[in-house]
Amino acid sequence: MKEENRPSSLIPGLLFILILIVIAGAAYYIVRGFQRTTQQALAPFQQANTGLQTQVAELLHPTPTVIPDPVTYITEVRSLSRLETIQYSIEKVITAEIGQGAFGFLFGDRLLFVAHGTVIAGIDMAKISPEDLRFEKGVLYVKLPPSEVFIASLDNEKSYVYDRQTGSLTRGDQNLETTARQVAEEEIRKAAEEDGILELAQQNAETYLAKFFAALGYPNTIFETTLAD
């Protein structure tokens, strides 16, 4: 008799478990629905907050807008006959400062500029005249103009202001970086000349032209360098 009543005694337990499953499922869908509703309700505020953060970031770190003038003026056109024979790539650190006296902490301005530049040298072939060439006893004599620096310029993509310090009562000199860049170009050119760029440019020019004249049928060439003014 006890074994026959056992299945019927399990029915309430199974019903209780089934009810718990139904309640848990209903609770899950209720929570999910609440989350969706909450997200939809907060979405406009989140978008507004994101927009506000973007505006604040633009105010604190504005992106410069560069608008080139559509009108271009060509001021000069020249024909060039330059033989570029050597190029230097130079890095130079420039310190520019102003107002660094007793009140420098109030009115001073100081920056550290890392300059990357290029110096190109060679000879100007346009300065060679027919009188500078003569052929005697199987030897070609060529009088070359002195070598010169054609280009000494900064690489704006690699040059940058490493550090800048301004006094508490000044916004800084707006021309200080421009001055640093101008000095940097002069120093880069000076460094190249001190390292012997002009001498190397002259040697490379003679080597190149000797091969050039040999290809034209003048294997023996002697170069005479004109003294610089």
C-alpha positions as a Markdown table, in Angstrom:
| # | Residue | x | y | z |
|---|---|---|---|---|
| 1 | Met | 0.0 | 0.0 | 0.0 |
| 2 | Lys | 2.8 | 2.4 | 0.7 |
| 3 | Glu | 4.4 | 1.7 | -2.7 |
| 4 | Glu | 1.2 | 2.6 | -4.5 |
| 5 | Asn | 0.9 | 6.0 | -2.8 |
| 6 | Arg | 4.5 | 7.0 | -3.6 |
| 7 | Pro | 3.8 | 8.4 | -7.2 |
| 8 | Ser | 1.0 | 10.5 | -6.0 |
| 9 | Ser | 3.1 | 12.0 | -3.2 |
| 10 | Leu | 5.6 | 13.2 | -5.8 |
| 11 | Ile | 3.1 | 15.3 | -7.7 |
| 12 | Pro | 3.1 | 18.3 | -5.3 |
| 13 | Gly | 6.8 | 18.4 | -5.4 |
| 14 | Leu | 6.9 | 18.4 | -9.2 |
| 15 | Leu | 4.2 | 21.1 | -9.3 |
| 16 | Phe | 6.2 | 23.2 | -6.9 |
| 17 | Ile | 9.4 | 22.9 | -9.1 |
| 18 | Leu | 7.4 | 23.7 | -12.2 |
| 19 | Ile | 5.9 | 26.8 | -10.5 |
| 20 | Leu | 9.4 | 27.9 | -9.5 |
| 21 | Ile | 10.6 | 27.6 | -13.1 |
| 22 | Val | 7.6 | 29.6 | -14.4 |
| 23 | Ile | 8.2 | 32.3 | -11.8 |
| 24 | Ala | 12.0 | 32.4 | -12.6 |
| 25 | Gly | 11.3 | 32.7 | -16.3 |
| 26 | Ala | 8.7 | 35.4 | -15.8 |
| 27 | Ala | 11.1 | 37.3 | -13.5 |
| 28 | Tyr | 13.9 | 37.0 | -16.2 |
| 29 | Tyr | 11.7 | 38.5 | -18.9 |
| 30 | Ile | 10.4 | 41.2 | -16.5 |
| 31 | Val | 14.0 | 42.2 | -15.7 |
| 32 | Arg | 15.1 | 42.2 | -19.3 |
| 33 | Gly | 12.1 | 44.3 | -20.2 |
| 34 | Phe | 12.9 | 46.7 | -17.5 |
| 35 | Gln | 16.5 | 47.0 | -18.7 |
| 36 | Arg | 15.4 | 47.7 | -22.2 |
| 37 | Thr | 13.0 | 50.3 | -21.0 |
| 38 | Thr | 15.7 | 51.9 | -18.8 |
| 39 | Gln | 18.2 | 51.9 | -21.7 |
| 40 | Gln | 15.7 | 53.5 | -24.1 |
| 41 | Ala | 14.8 | 56.1 | -21.5 |
| 42 | Leu | 18.5 | 56.9 | -20.7 |
| 43 | Ala | 19.6 | 56.9 | -24.4 |
| 44 | Pro | 18.8 | 60.6 | -25.0 |
| 45 | Phe | 20.7 | 61.6 | -21.9 |
| 46 | Gln | 23.7 | 59.4 | -22.8 |
| 47 | Gln | 23.8 | 61.0 | -26.3 |
| 48 | Ala | 23.5 | 64.4 | -24.8 |
| 49 | Asn | 26.3 | 63.6 | -22.4 |
| 50 | Thr | 28.5 | 62.3 | -25.2 |
| 51 | Gly | 27.9 | 65.4 | -27.2 |
| 52 | Leu | 28.7 | 67.6 | -24.3 |
| 53 | Gln | 32.0 | 65.7 | -23.7 |
| 54 | Thr | 32.9 | 66.2 | -27.4 |
| 55 | Gln | 32.2 | 69.9 | -27.2 |
| 56 | Val | 34.2 | 70.3 | -24.0 |
| 57 | Ala | 37.1 | 68.4 | -25.6 |
| 58 | Glu | 37.0 | 70.6 | -28.7 |
| 59 | Leu | 37.1 | 73.7 | -26.4 |
| 60 | Leu | 40.0 | 72.4 | -24.4 |
| 61 | His | 41.9 | 70.9 | -27.4 |
| 62 | Pro | 40.6 | 72.7 | -30.5 |
| 63 | Thr | 41.6 | 71.4 | -33.9 |
| 64 | Pro | 43.1 | 74.2 | -36.1 |
| 65 | Thr | 41.2 | 75.0 | -39.3 |
| 66 | Val | 43.4 | 76.0 | -42.2 |
| 67 | Ile | 41.8 | 77.6 | -45.2 |
| 68 | Pro | 44.2 | 78.4 | -48.1 |
| 69 | Asp | 43.4 | 81.4 | -50.2 |
| 70 | Pro | 42.1 | 80.1 | -53.6 |
| 71 | Val | 44.1 | 82.8 | -55.4 |
| 72 | Thr | 47.8 | 82.0 | -56.1 |
| 73 | Tyr | 50.4 | 84.5 | -57.1 |
| 74 | Ile | 53.5 | 83.3 | -59.0 |
| 75 | Thr | 56.1 | 86.0 | -58.3 |
| 76 | Glu | 59.1 | 84.6 | -60.3 |
| 77 | Val | 60.0 | 81.8 | -62.7 |
| 78 | Arg | 63.7 | 80.9 | -63.3 |
| 79 | Ser | 65.4 | 78.2 | -65.3 |
| 80 | Leu | 67.9 | 76.3 | -63.2 |
| 81 | Ser | 71.0 | 74.3 | -64.2 |
| 82 | Arg | 72.0 | 73.1 | -60.8 |
| 83 | Leu | 74.0 | 69.9 | -60.3 |
| 84 | Glu | 73.1 | 68.7 | -56.8 |
| 85 | Thr | 75.9 | 66.4 | -55.6 |
| 86 | Ile | 75.4 | 66.0 | -51.9 |
| 87 | Gln | 72.6 | 66.1 | -49.2 |
| 88 | Tyr | 72.9 | 66.4 | -45.4 |
| 89 | Ser | 70.2 | 65.5 | -43.0 |
| 90 | Ile | 70.8 | 67.3 | -39.7 |
| 91 | Glu | 69.1 | 67.5 | -36.3 |
| 92 | Lys | 69.6 | 70.6 | -34.1 |
| 93 | Val | 68.2 | 71.6 | -30.7 |
| 94 | Ile | 67.4 | 75.3 | -30.4 |
| 95 | Thr | 66.5 | 77.2 | -27.2 |
| 96 | Ala | 64.6 | 80.4 | -27.7 |
| 97 | Glu | 63.7 | 82.7 | -24.8 |
| 98 | Ile | 62.6 | 86.2 | -23.9 |
| 99 | Gly | 62.1 | 88.0 | -20.7 |
| 100 | Gln | 64.2 | 85.7 | -18.6 |
| 101 | Gly | 65.3 | 88.3 | -16.0 |
| 102 | Ala | 64.4 | 88.6 | -12.4 |
| 103 | Phe | 60.7 | 88.5 | -13.3 |
| 104 | Gly | 61.0 | 85.6 | -15.8 |
| 105 | Phe | 58.5 | 83.5 | -13.8 |
| 106 | Leu | 55.9 | 86.2 | -14.4 |
| 107 | Phe | 56.7 | 87.6 | -17.9 |
| 108 | Gly | 59.2 | 85.2 | -19.4 |
| 109 | Asp | 58.7 | 82.9 | -22.4 |
| 110 | Arg | 61.1 | 80.0 | -23.2 |
| 111 | Leu | 60.8 | 77.1 | -25.7 |
| 112 | Leu | 62.9 | 74.2 | -26.7 |
| 113 | Phe | 62.7 | 73.5 | -30.4 |
| 114 | Val | 64.0 | 70.2 | -32.0 |
| 115 | Ala | 64.8 | 71.0 | -35.6 |
| 116 | His | 65.2 | 68.4 | -38.4 |
| 117 | Gly | 66.5 | 69.9 | -41.6 |
| 118 | Thr | 68.0 | 69.1 | -45.0 |
| 119 | Val | 71.0 | 70.8 | -46.7 |
| 120 | Ile | 71.7 | 70.3 | -50.4 |
| 121 | Ala | 74.8 | 71.5 | -52.1 |
| 122 | Gly | 76.4 | 71.3 | -55.6 |
| 123 | Ile | 77.6 | 73.5 | -58.4 |
| 124 | Asp | 75.6 | 75.8 | -60.7 |
| 125 | Met | 76.2 | 74.7 | -64.3 |
| 126 | Ala | 74.7 | 77.9 | -65.6 |
| 127 | Lys | 77.9 | 79.7 | -64.4 |
| 128 | Ile | 80.1 | 77.7 | -66.8 |
| 129 | Ser | 80.8 | 79.7 | -70.0 |
| 130 | Pro | 82.5 | 78.5 | -73.2 |
| 131 | Glu | 85.7 | 80.2 | -72.1 |
| 132 | Asp | 85.9 | 77.8 | -69.1 |
| 133 | Leu | 86.5 | 74.8 | -71.4 |
| 134 | Arg | 89.7 | 74.2 | -73.4 |
| 135 | Phe | 91.2 | 71.2 | -75.0 |
| 136 | Glu | 95.0 | 71.0 | -75.1 |
| 137 | Lys | 97.2 | 68.0 | -76.1 |
| 138 | Gly | 94.5 | 65.4 | -75.5 |
| 139 | Val | 93.5 | 66.9 | -72.1 |
| 140 | Leu | 90.2 | 68.7 | -71.4 |
| 141 | Tyr | 90.5 | 71.5 | -69.0 |
| 142 | Val | 87.3 | 72.5 | -67.2 |
| 143 | Lys | 87.0 | 75.5 | -64.9 |
| 144 | Leu | 84.2 | 74.8 | -62.5 |
| 145 | Pro | 82.4 | 77.4 | -60.4 |
| 146 | Pro | 82.8 | 77.0 | -56.6 |
| 147 | Ser | 80.3 | 74.7 | -54.9 |
| 148 | Glu | 77.4 | 76.3 | -53.0 |
| 149 | Val | 74.5 | 75.5 | -50.8 |
| 150 | Phe | 71.3 | 75.4 | -52.8 |
| 151 | Ile | 68.8 | 74.5 | -50.1 |
| 152 | Ala | 68.9 | 74.7 | -46.3 |
| 153 | Ser | 65.4 | 74.1 | -45.0 |
| 154 | Leu | 63.5 | 72.5 | -42.1 |
| 155 | Asp | 61.4 | 69.3 | -42.3 |
| 156 | Asn | 58.2 | 70.5 | -40.8 |
| 157 | Glu | 56.9 | 67.0 | -40.3 |
| 158 | Lys | 59.8 | 66.1 | -38.1 |
| 159 | Ser | 60.5 | 69.4 | -36.4 |
| 160 | Tyr | 58.6 | 70.2 | -33.2 |
| 161 | Val | 58.5 | 72.2 | -30.0 |
| 162 | Tyr | 59.7 | 69.8 | -27.3 |
| 163 | Asp | 58.9 | 72.1 | -24.4 |
| 164 | Arg | 57.6 | 75.6 | -23.7 |
| 165 | Gln | 57.4 | 77.5 | -20.4 |
| 166 | Thr | 55.6 | 80.8 | -20.1 |
| 167 | Gly | 55.3 | 83.2 | -17.1 |
| 168 | Ser | 52.1 | 83.2 | -15.1 |
| 169 | Leu | 51.2 | 86.7 | -16.3 |
| 170 | Thr | 51.9 | 86.3 | -20.0 |
| 171 | Arg | 50.5 | 84.3 | -22.9 |
| 172 | Gly | 53.9 | 84.1 | -24.6 |
| 173 | Asp | 55.4 | 85.7 | -27.6 |
| 174 | Gln | 53.6 | 84.6 | -30.7 |
| 175 | Asn | 56.8 | 85.2 | -32.8 |
| 176 | Leu | 59.1 | 83.2 | -30.6 |
| 177 | Glu | 58.6 | 79.9 | -32.5 |
| 178 | Thr | 59.1 | 81.7 | -35.8 |
| 179 | Thr | 62.3 | 83.1 | -34.6 |
| 180 | Ala | 63.5 | 79.7 | -33.4 |
| 181 | Arg | 62.7 | 78.2 | -36.8 |
| 182 | Gln | 64.7 | 80.9 | -38.6 |
| 183 | Val | 67.7 | 80.5 | -36.4 |
| 184 | Ala | 67.4 | 76.7 | -36.8 |
| 185 | Glu | 67.7 | 77.0 | -40.6 |
| 186 | Glu | 70.8 | 79.2 | -40.2 |
| 187 | Glu | 72.3 | 76.8 | -37.7 |
| 188 | Ile | 71.6 | 73.8 | -39.8 |
| 189 | Arg | 73.3 | 75.4 | -42.8 |
| 190 | Lys | 76.2 | 76.5 | -40.6 |
| 191 | Ala | 76.7 | 73.0 | -39.2 |
| 192 | Ala | 76.8 | 71.5 | -42.7 |
| 193 | Glu | 79.3 | 74.0 | -43.9 |
| 194 | Glu | 81.5 | 73.4 | -40.9 |
| 195 | Asp | 81.4 | 69.7 | -41.5 |
| 196 | Gly | 82.7 | 70.2 | -45.0 |
| 197 | Ile | 79.7 | 69.9 | -47.2 |
| 198 | Leu | 81.0 | 72.4 | -49.8 |
| 199 | Glu | 84.3 | 70.4 | -50.2 |
| 200 | Leu | 82.4 | 67.1 | -50.6 |
| 201 | Ala | 80.0 | 68.7 | -53.1 |
| 202 | Gln | 83.0 | 69.9 | -55.2 |
| 203 | Gln | 84.6 | 66.5 | -55.1 |
| 204 | Asn | 81.4 | 64.7 | -56.1 |
| 205 | Ala | 80.8 | 67.1 | -58.9 |
| 206 | Glu | 84.3 | 66.5 | -60.4 |
| 207 | Thr | 83.8 | 62.7 | -60.1 |
| 208 | Tyr | 80.4 | 62.9 | -61.8 |
| 209 | Leu | 81.6 | 65.2 | -64.6 |
| 210 | Ala | 84.8 | 63.2 | -65.2 |
| 211 | Lys | 82.6 | 60.2 | -66.0 |
| 212 | Phe | 80.3 | 62.4 | -68.1 |
| 213 | Phe | 83.1 | 63.8 | -70.2 |
| 214 | Ala | 84.7 | 60.4 | -70.6 |
| 215 | Ala | 81.5 | 59.1 | -72.0 |
| 216 | Leu | 81.6 | 62.0 | -74.6 |
| 217 | Gly | 85.1 | 60.9 | -75.7 |
| 218 | Tyr | 87.3 | 63.0 | -73.3 |
| 219 | Pro | 88.9 | 60.4 | -71.0 |
| 220 | Asn | 91.5 | 62.9 | -69.6 |
| 221 | Thr | 89.9 | 65.8 | -67.8 |
| 222 | Ile | 91.5 | 68.3 | -65.4 |
| 223 | Phe | 89.3 | 70.5 | -63.3 |
| 224 | Glu | 90.2 | 74.0 | -62.3 |
| 225 | Thr | 88.1 | 75.5 | -59.5 |
| 226 | Thr | 87.2 | 79.2 | -59.6 |
| 227 | Leu | 87.8 | 80.8 | -56.3 |
| 228 | Ala | 84.7 | 82.0 | -54.5 |
| 229 | Asp | 84.0 | 85.7 | -54.2 |
